[in-house]
Amino acid sequence: MTRKAPELDVLLLLEGTYPYVAGGVSSWVHALIQGYPQLRFGAVFIGSRREDYGARRYTLPENFVFLEELYLFATEAQPPVAPVKADPQVIENIRQLHACYVRDRRSDQLPRHFARAIEAIGPGGRLDHATFLYSEGAWEIIKDFYRAHCTDPSFVDYFWTVRTLHTPFWQLRTVIERLPPARIYHAVSTGYAGLLGLMLKQVRPHPFLLSEHGIYVKERKIDLFQAQWIKDNRGAFERDPGQISYFRQLWIRFFETLGYLTYQAADEIVALYEANRQRQIHDGAPPERTQCIPNGIDIARYAPLRSQRPAAPPPILCLIGRVVTIKDVKTYIRALPAILEKLPQAEAWIAGPEDEDPAYAEECRALAKSLEVADKVKFLGFQKLTDLLPKIGLVVLSSISEALPLVVLEGYAAGIPAVCTDVGSCRQLVYGLPGEDAALGASGRIVRIADPEGLAQAALELLTDHAAWQAASMAAIQRVERYYDQDMMFARYRELYRKHGAWQA
């Protein structure tokens, strides 16, 4: 992107989302930028490799004036191999840092050792990338920690895993030199985006805000438990079925540590709902810095769609989201045969991109074929919601992990009930919080994770009983209008931005 700005009001730190990936978090980012046209926004997009992303999925607003892209796992030239002597004090600090990492990631010393390391890897610092790669001191640390802690027999895999884990620190530190000044840094997750935020907070001291839609560490654990690229070199008789492999544990501890350090550095920590705020506190967030700001949507955009719906609810279920493992599209497909037994005209639509995990998408298509429902399962790709919503009778969310899903709220605004798994804030969205919210009634049904029979039953309860569907539709409209209007969300973030100096008016 060629747009550059001499100074930003808010610098967004985004990992794997806006503007290259469509979906809930990206839609939220886009709405946030548009919601404050008086502010100058910029962003750092952090991704894996450039070829993993297609074209931008959003037209960038006029007040979005800067974009820096960083691809952490792109093939880049390493510093030339040469003898390098490491500063003994720097090496000792790195030893202490990693000792905290192994012994107690909640140690008061960990943020101090980390801050010294960040200072050392900066321009002109005493721990440049070449020193990490080629110095004898760094080599000795790797050997010592392998002997003391690694339970995997492969030193070669340990060596390269350590290099892979650490290289992003230099990449992120380098990108800071290319960023314009900003009044506020706002990360939309922990992980690498949060790491950049805490680096910026140290190098260019300004307020640092963190908003988490899901809990990043929890979601990365799910990914890492399923990852096929993480090696386990133990023999069959060495493996304890109750223990995960050392390298899998290493990656999990890495992201847990980044999460803790990010929480310690952030001036404000925002969750979407109370259960996630409590999870943040459990993971190390100082309670006095935490608060909940629910997602909100542009209700006026979707309310006119109610009049476009047929008199009877269409027998169309629709999963709106990426075709990826965490959405558990397979359970959704497995529910369809039971639905068709009692509602033969039903169809299961899937509206979302398939390019993030093409192998999983192909498995979903094969599953539909094996269950002999391929003619009833429609893979629609990315769809414009205002065109899609009037045609469907239920929004289905079969995910194994979610936060506060925007697609449910968008469906509600159009008068469409939802069937959701019991994840994230979905129970709150469907049945309401105790009190006036719950008194509105159920705006759908909640089912267990990975329960196709339960999902089928819940869908049939609504699609075959017009009165039940109508009651759920009315509750959905009232709930979203009363509690999830985006103007409420904008007002809360406006307060935060003003408090920390982004808003000068």
C-alpha positions as CSV (number, residue, x, y, z in Angstrom):
1,M,0.0,0.0,0.0
2,T,1.3,3.4,-0.9
3,R,-0.8,5.5,1.5
4,K,1.6,6.9,4.1
5,A,0.9,9.3,7.0
6,P,3.1,11.6,9.0
7,E,1.2,10.7,12.2
8,L,-1.6,8.3,13.1
9,D,-4.2,8.5,15.8
10,V,-4.6,4.7,16.1
11,L,-2.2,2.1,14.8
12,L,-4.0,-1.3,14.6
13,L,-1.9,-4.4,15.0
14,L,-3.6,-7.3,13.1
15,E,-2.6,-10.9,12.8
16,G,-4.1,-12.8,9.9
17,T,-7.2,-10.7,9.6
18,Y,-8.0,-7.3,7.9
19,P,-7.8,-6.5,5.1
20,Y,-6.8,-9.8,3.5
21,V,-9.2,-12.2,5.4
22,A,-12.9,-11.8,5.5
23,G,-14.8,-12.7,8.6
24,G,-16.0,-11.6,12.0
25,V,-12.8,-10.0,13.3
26,S,-12.1,-8.3,10.0
27,S,-15.6,-7.0,9.7
28,W,-15.3,-5.6,13.2
29,V,-12.0,-3.8,12.3
30,H,-13.6,-2.4,9.1
31,A,-16.6,-1.1,11.1
32,L,-14.3,0.4,13.8
33,I,-12.3,2.4,11.3
34,Q,-15.5,3.6,9.5
35,G,-17.1,4.5,12.9
36,Y,-14.5,7.2,13.6
37,P,-14.0,9.1,10.4
38,Q,-12.3,11.9,12.4
39,L,-9.4,9.6,13.3
40,R,-6.5,8.6,11.2
41,F,-6.0,4.8,11.3
42,G,-3.1,2.7,10.1
43,A,-2.4,-1.0,10.5
44,V,0.4,-3.6,10.6
45,F,-0.9,-6.8,8.9
46,I,1.1,-9.8,10.2
47,G,0.7,-13.0,8.2
48,S,2.5,-16.2,7.5
49,R,3.6,-16.0,3.8
50,R,2.4,-13.6,1.1
51,E,1.2,-16.5,-1.1
52,D,-1.1,-17.6,1.7
53,Y,-3.4,-14.6,1.1
54,G,-5.2,-13.4,-1.9
55,A,-6.4,-9.9,-2.8
56,R,-7.7,-7.5,-0.2
57,R,-11.3,-8.3,0.8
58,Y,-12.2,-4.8,1.8
59,T,-12.2,-1.4,0.2
60,L,-10.0,0.7,2.5
61,P,-11.8,3.7,4.1
62,E,-10.4,7.2,3.4
63,N,-9.3,7.6,7.0
64,F,-7.2,4.4,6.8
65,V,-4.0,6.0,5.7
66,F,-1.2,3.6,6.4
67,L,-0.6,-0.2,5.9
68,E,2.5,-2.1,6.6
69,E,2.7,-5.9,5.8
70,L,4.9,-8.3,7.5
71,Y,5.1,-12.0,6.6
72,L,6.9,-13.9,9.3
73,F,7.6,-17.1,7.5
74,A,8.5,-15.8,4.1
75,T,11.8,-17.0,2.6
76,E,14.3,-14.3,3.4
77,A,18.0,-14.1,3.2
78,Q,19.7,-14.8,6.5
79,P,22.6,-12.7,7.8
80,P,25.9,-14.0,6.2
81,V,27.5,-16.7,8.2
82,A,30.5,-15.3,10.1
83,P,32.1,-15.6,13.5
84,V,30.2,-13.5,16.0
85,K,31.1,-12.8,19.6
86,A,28.2,-12.4,22.0
87,D,28.1,-10.0,24.9
88,P,28.3,-12.1,28.1
89,Q,25.8,-9.9,29.9
90,V,23.3,-10.2,27.1
91,I,23.7,-14.0,27.0
92,E,23.2,-14.2,30.8
93,N,20.0,-12.2,30.5
94,I,18.8,-14.6,27.8
95,R,19.5,-17.5,30.0
96,Q,17.6,-15.9,32.9
97,L,14.7,-15.1,30.5
98,H,14.5,-18.7,29.3
99,A,14.8,-20.0,32.9
100,C,11.7,-18.0,33.8
101,Y,10.0,-19.4,30.7
102,V,10.7,-22.9,31.8
103,R,10.2,-22.6,35.6
104,D,7.5,-19.9,36.1
105,R,6.0,-17.9,33.2
106,R,4.2,-15.8,35.8
107,S,7.4,-14.7,37.4
108,D,7.8,-11.0,38.2
109,Q,11.3,-11.3,36.6
110,L,10.0,-12.4,33.2
111,P,8.8,-9.0,31.9
112,R,12.1,-7.4,33.1
113,H,14.3,-9.9,31.3
114,F,12.1,-9.7,28.3
115,A,12.4,-5.9,28.2
116,R,16.2,-6.1,28.3
117,A,16.1,-8.6,25.5
118,I,13.9,-6.3,23.3
119,E,16.4,-3.5,24.0
120,A,19.3,-5.7,23.0
121,I,17.8,-6.8,19.6
122,G,17.1,-3.2,18.5
123,P,19.2,-1.2,16.0
124,G,22.7,-0.9,17.4
125,G,21.8,-3.4,20.2
126,R,24.1,-6.1,21.4
127,L,22.0,-9.0,20.2
128,D,21.4,-8.7,16.5
129,H,20.0,-11.6,14.5
130,A,23.5,-12.7,13.4
131,T,24.5,-13.0,17.0
132,F,21.5,-15.2,17.8
133,L,22.2,-17.4,14.8
134,Y,26.0,-17.8,14.8
135,S,27.5,-16.8,18.2
136,E,29.0,-19.4,20.5
137,G,27.1,-18.0,23.4
138,A,23.7,-18.6,21.7
139,W,24.9,-22.1,20.6
140,E,25.7,-23.0,24.2
141,I,22.3,-21.8,25.4
142,I,20.6,-24.1,22.9
143,K,22.7,-27.1,23.8
144,D,22.3,-26.6,27.5
145,F,18.5,-26.2,27.4
146,Y,18.2,-29.2,25.1
147,R,20.1,-31.4,27.5
148,A,18.2,-30.0,30.6
149,H,14.7,-29.9,29.3
150,C,14.0,-31.5,25.9
151,T,12.3,-35.0,26.0
152,D,12.5,-35.4,22.2
153,P,15.6,-37.3,21.0
154,S,16.2,-35.1,18.0
155,F,18.6,-32.2,18.7
156,V,18.3,-31.2,15.0
157,D,14.6,-30.6,15.3
158,Y,15.0,-28.9,18.6
159,F,17.6,-26.6,17.1
160,W,15.4,-25.6,14.2
161,T,12.3,-25.2,16.4
162,V,14.2,-22.8,18.6
163,R,15.3,-20.8,15.6
164,T,11.7,-20.7,14.2
165,L,10.3,-19.6,17.5
166,H,12.8,-16.7,17.9
167,T,13.2,-15.3,14.4
168,P,10.0,-13.2,14.5
169,F,11.4,-11.2,17.3
170,W,13.9,-9.6,15.0
171,Q,11.4,-9.2,12.2
172,L,8.9,-7.4,14.4
173,R,11.6,-5.2,16.0
174,T,12.8,-4.2,12.5
175,V,9.4,-3.3,11.3
176,I,9.0,-0.8,14.1
177,E,11.6,1.4,12.4
178,R,9.3,1.7,9.4
179,L,6.2,2.8,11.3
180,P,4.9,6.4,11.5
181,P,4.3,7.9,15.0
182,A,0.9,6.9,16.5
183,R,-0.9,8.2,19.6
184,I,-2.3,4.7,20.5
185,Y,-1.4,1.2,19.6
186,H,-4.4,-1.2,19.4
187,A,-3.8,-4.9,19.0
188,V,-6.7,-7.1,18.2
189,S,-5.2,-10.3,19.7
190,T,-2.3,-11.4,21.7
191,G,0.2,-13.7,19.7
192,Y,2.4,-11.9,17.3
193,A,0.2,-8.8,17.1
194,G,0.3,-8.5,20.9
195,L,4.1,-9.1,20.8
196,L,4.4,-6.1,18.4
197,G,2.3,-4.0,20.7
198,L,4.4,-4.7,23.8
199,M,7.5,-4.0,21.8
200,L,6.1,-0.7,20.6
201,K,5.1,0.2,24.1
202,Q,8.7,-0.2,25.2
203,V,10.4,1.3,22.2
204,R,8.0,4.2,21.5
205,P,6.1,4.7,24.8
206,H,2.4,5.4,24.0
207,P,-0.8,3.8,25.3
208,F,-1.3,0.2,24.3
209,L,-4.9,-1.2,24.0
210,L,-5.7,-4.9,23.5
211,S,-9.0,-6.2,22.3
212,E,-9.6,-10.0,22.1
213,H,-12.5,-11.4,20.3
214,G,-11.6,-15.0,21.1
215,I,-8.9,-16.0,23.5
216,Y,-5.9,-16.2,21.2
217,V,-4.0,-18.7,23.3
218,K,-7.0,-21.0,23.5
219,E,-7.5,-20.9,19.8
220,R,-3.8,-21.5,19.1
221,K,-3.8,-24.6,21.4
222,I,-6.6,-26.0,19.3
223,D,-4.6,-25.5,16.2
224,L,-1.4,-26.8,17.7
225,F,-3.1,-30.0,19.0
226,Q,-4.2,-30.8,15.5
227,A,-1.1,-29.6,13.6
228,Q,0.6,-32.2,11.5
229,W,3.9,-30.3,10.9
230,I,5.0,-30.6,14.6
231,K,7.3,-33.5,14.9
232,D,7.4,-36.3,17.6
233,N,10.5,-38.4,17.2
234,R,9.9,-40.7,20.2
235,G,9.6,-44.4,19.5
236,A,6.3,-46.1,19.8
237,F,7.2,-47.6,23.3
238,E,8.4,-44.2,24.5
239,R,5.2,-42.4,24.0
240,D,2.7,-41.8,26.8
241,P,-0.8,-41.5,25.2
242,G,-1.6,-39.1,28.0
243,Q,1.2,-36.7,27.1
244,I,1.6,-34.4,24.1
245,S,4.9,-34.3,22.3
246,Y,7.6,-31.9,23.6
247,F,7.6,-29.7,20.5
248,R,3.9,-29.3,20.7
249,Q,4.2,-28.3,24.4
250,L,7.0,-25.9,23.4
251,W,4.8,-24.1,20.9
252,I,1.9,-23.9,23.4
253,R,4.2,-22.5,26.2
254,F,5.5,-20.0,23.7
255,F,2.1,-18.5,22.9
256,E,1.0,-18.7,26.6
257,T,4.1,-16.7,27.5
258,L,3.4,-14.1,24.8
259,G,-0.2,-13.8,26.1
260,Y,1.0,-13.2,29.6
261,L,3.6,-10.6,28.6
262,T,1.0,-8.8,26.4
263,Y,-1.5,-8.6,29.3
264,Q,1.2,-7.2,31.5
265,A,2.1,-4.5,29.0
266,A,-1.5,-3.4,27.9
267,D,-3.0,-0.4,29.4
268,E,-6.6,-1.6,28.6
269,I,-7.7,-5.2,28.0
270,V,-11.1,-5.7,26.4
271,A,-13.1,-8.9,26.2
272,L,-16.4,-9.3,24.4
273,Y,-18.1,-11.0,27.3
274,E,-17.6,-11.8,31.0
275,A,-16.5,-15.4,30.6
276,N,-13.6,-14.3,28.3
277,R,-12.7,-11.5,30.7
278,Q,-12.4,-14.1,33.5
279,R,-10.3,-16.3,31.2
280,Q,-8.0,-13.3,30.6
281,I,-7.6,-12.7,34.3
282,H,-6.9,-16.5,34.8
283,D,-4.1,-16.2,32.1
284,G,-2.5,-13.3,33.8
285,A,-4.3,-10.1,32.9
286,P,-4.4,-7.5,35.8
287,P,-8.2,-7.5,36.7
288,E,-8.3,-3.7,37.1
289,R,-7.3,-3.2,33.5
290,T,-10.0,-5.5,32.0
291,Q,-13.5,-4.7,30.9
292,C,-16.2,-6.1,28.5
293,I,-17.3,-4.3,25.4
294,P,-19.7,-6.5,23.4
295,N,-19.6,-6.5,19.6
296,G,-22.3,-4.4,17.9
297,I,-23.6,-4.4,14.3
298,D,-25.2,-1.9,12.0
299,I,-28.8,-2.9,12.6
300,A,-30.2,-0.4,10.1
301,R,-28.3,-2.2,7.4
302,Y,-30.1,-5.5,8.1
303,A,-33.5,-4.5,9.5
304,P,-35.1,-3.9,6.0
305,L,-34.3,-7.5,5.1
306,R,-37.1,-8.7,7.4
307,S,-39.8,-7.6,4.9
308,Q,-38.1,-9.5,2.1
309,R,-38.5,-12.9,3.8
310,P,-41.3,-15.3,2.8
311,A,-44.3,-15.6,5.0
312,A,-43.1,-19.1,6.2
313,P,-39.5,-19.6,7.2
314,P,-37.5,-21.1,4.3
315,P,-36.3,-24.7,5.0
316,I,-32.7,-23.5,4.4
317,L,-30.0,-23.8,7.0
318,C,-26.9,-21.7,6.5
319,L,-23.5,-21.8,8.1
320,I,-21.8,-18.5,7.4
321,G,-18.1,-18.6,7.9
322,R,-14.7,-19.9,6.7
323,V,-14.6,-23.6,5.8
324,V,-12.0,-24.5,8.4
325,T,-11.6,-27.1,11.2
326,I,-12.6,-24.8,14.0
327,K,-16.0,-24.2,12.4
328,D,-16.6,-28.0,12.5
329,V,-18.4,-27.9,9.1
330,K,-18.4,-31.7,9.2
331,T,-20.8,-31.9,12.1
332,Y,-23.1,-29.5,10.3
333,I,-23.1,-31.8,7.2
334,R,-23.6,-34.9,9.4
335,A,-26.7,-33.4,10.9
336,L,-28.4,-33.1,7.5
337,P,-29.6,-36.7,6.9
338,A,-31.6,-36.6,10.1
339,I,-33.1,-33.3,9.1
340,L,-34.0,-34.6,5.6
341,E,-35.9,-37.5,7.1
342,K,-38.6,-35.1,8.5
343,L,-38.0,-32.2,6.2
344,P,-37.1,-33.5,2.8
345,Q,-37.1,-30.1,1.2
346,A,-34.4,-28.8,3.5
347,E,-31.0,-27.6,2.3
348,A,-27.7,-26.9,4.1
349,W,-25.8,-23.9,2.7
350,I,-22.3,-23.0,3.5
351,A,-21.4,-19.4,2.8
352,G,-17.7,-18.7,3.2
353,P,-14.3,-19.0,1.6
354,E,-12.7,-22.4,1.1
355,D,-9.1,-21.2,0.4
356,E,-7.8,-21.1,3.9
357,D,-7.8,-24.9,4.3
358,P,-8.5,-26.4,0.9
359,A,-7.8,-30.0,2.1
360,Y,-10.5,-29.6,4.8
361,A,-12.9,-28.1,2.4
362,E,-12.4,-31.1,0.1
363,E,-13.0,-33.5,3.0
364,C,-16.3,-31.7,3.7
365,R,-17.4,-32.2,0.1
366,A,-16.4,-35.8,0.2
367,L,-18.3,-36.3,3.4
368,A,-21.5,-34.8,1.8
369,K,-21.0,-37.2,-1.1
370,S,-20.5,-40.3,1.2
371,L,-23.7,-39.4,3.2
372,E,-25.5,-39.1,-0.2
373,V,-26.6,-35.5,0.6
374,A,-24.2,-33.7,-1.9
375,D,-27.2,-32.4,-3.8
376,K,-28.5,-30.8,-0.7
377,V,-25.2,-29.2,0.6
378,K,-24.5,-26.0,-1.3
379,F,-21.0,-24.5,-1.0
380,L,-21.6,-20.9,-2.0
381,G,-18.3,-19.3,-1.3
382,F,-18.2,-15.7,0.0
383,Q,-21.6,-14.1,-0.2
384,K,-23.0,-10.6,0.4
385,L,-25.1,-11.0,3.5
386,T,-27.8,-8.6,2.5
387,D,-28.5,-10.9,-0.5
388,L,-28.2,-14.1,1.4
389,L,-30.1,-13.6,4.7
390,P,-33.6,-13.2,3.2
391,K,-33.3,-16.6,1.6
392,I,-32.5,-18.6,4.7
393,G,-34.5,-19.9,7.7
394,L,-31.8,-20.5,10.2
395,V,-28.2,-19.4,10.9
396,V,-26.2,-22.4,12.1
397,L,-23.0,-22.1,14.0
398,S,-21.4,-25.5,14.7
399,S,-18.0,-24.2,15.8
400,I,-15.8,-25.8,18.4
401,S,-14.6,-22.4,19.5
402,E,-16.0,-18.9,19.1
403,A,-16.2,-15.6,20.9
404,L,-19.2,-13.3,20.2
405,P,-20.0,-14.2,16.6
406,L,-21.1,-11.3,14.4
407,V,-22.9,-13.6,12.0
408,V,-25.4,-14.5,14.7
409,L,-26.1,-10.9,15.4
410,E,-26.4,-10.1,11.7
411,G,-28.9,-12.9,11.4
412,Y,-30.8,-11.6,14.4
413,A,-31.0,-8.1,12.9
414,A,-32.6,-9.7,9.8
415,G,-35.0,-11.6,12.0
416,I,-33.4,-15.1,11.6
417,P,-33.0,-17.4,14.7
418,A,-29.8,-19.3,15.3
419,V,-28.8,-22.8,16.3
420,C,-25.3,-22.6,17.9
421,T,-23.0,-24.9,19.7
422,D,-22.4,-24.1,23.4
423,V,-19.2,-22.1,22.8
424,G,-18.1,-18.5,23.6
425,S,-21.0,-16.2,24.2
426,C,-23.5,-18.2,22.2
427,R,-25.5,-19.3,25.2
428,Q,-25.7,-15.6,26.2
429,L,-26.8,-14.6,22.7
430,V,-29.5,-17.3,22.4
431,Y,-31.0,-17.3,25.9
432,G,-29.9,-13.9,27.2
433,L,-28.2,-12.8,30.4
434,P,-30.2,-13.1,33.7
435,G,-32.9,-10.5,34.0
436,E,-34.5,-8.4,31.3
437,D,-32.4,-10.0,28.6
438,A,-33.4,-13.5,29.4
439,A,-37.1,-12.4,29.7
440,L,-37.0,-11.7,26.0
441,G,-37.0,-15.4,25.4
442,A,-34.9,-17.8,23.4
443,S,-33.7,-16.5,20.0
444,G,-32.8,-20.0,18.8
445,R,-31.3,-23.2,20.3
446,I,-28.0,-24.2,21.9
447,V,-26.5,-27.7,21.3
448,R,-23.5,-29.6,22.3
449,I,-20.2,-29.5,20.4
450,A,-19.9,-32.2,17.8
451,D,-23.4,-33.4,18.2
452,P,-25.1,-33.8,14.8
453,E,-28.2,-35.5,16.2
454,G,-28.7,-32.6,18.7
455,L,-28.1,-30.0,15.9
456,A,-30.7,-31.8,13.7
457,Q,-33.3,-31.9,16.4
458,A,-32.8,-28.2,17.3
459,A,-33.1,-27.2,13.7
460,L,-36.3,-29.3,13.2
461,E,-37.9,-27.8,16.3
462,L,-37.7,-24.4,14.7
463,L,-38.2,-25.1,11.0
464,T,-41.2,-27.4,11.5
465,D,-43.0,-25.2,14.0
466,H,-43.9,-21.8,12.6
467,A,-45.0,-20.4,16.0
468,A,-41.7,-21.5,17.7
469,W,-39.7,-20.0,14.8
470,Q,-41.7,-16.7,15.0
471,A,-41.1,-16.4,18.7
472,A,-37.4,-17.0,18.3
473,S,-37.3,-14.5,15.5
474,M,-39.0,-11.8,17.6
475,A,-36.6,-12.5,20.5
476,A,-33.7,-12.2,18.2
477,I,-34.8,-8.8,16.9
478,Q,-35.5,-7.5,20.3
479,R,-32.2,-8.8,21.8
480,V,-29.9,-7.4,19.0
481,E,-31.7,-4.0,19.0
482,R,-31.5,-3.6,22.8
483,Y,-28.0,-4.9,23.5
484,Y,-25.9,-5.2,20.4
485,D,-26.3,-2.0,18.4
486,Q,-22.9,-0.9,17.1
487,D,-23.5,2.6,18.3
488,M,-23.2,1.3,21.8
489,M,-19.8,-0.3,21.0
490,F,-18.6,2.9,19.2
491,A,-19.4,4.9,22.3
492,R,-17.4,2.6,24.6
493,Y,-14.3,2.7,22.3
494,R,-14.7,6.4,21.9
495,E,-14.3,6.7,25.7
496,L,-11.2,4.5,25.6
497,Y,-9.6,6.4,22.7
498,R,-10.3,9.8,24.4
499,K,-9.0,8.6,27.7
500,H,-5.7,7.6,26.1
501,G,-5.2,10.6,23.8
502,A,-6.2,9.4,20.3
503,W,-9.1,11.7,20.2
504,Q,-8.0,15.3,20.2
505,A,-11.4,17.0,19.8
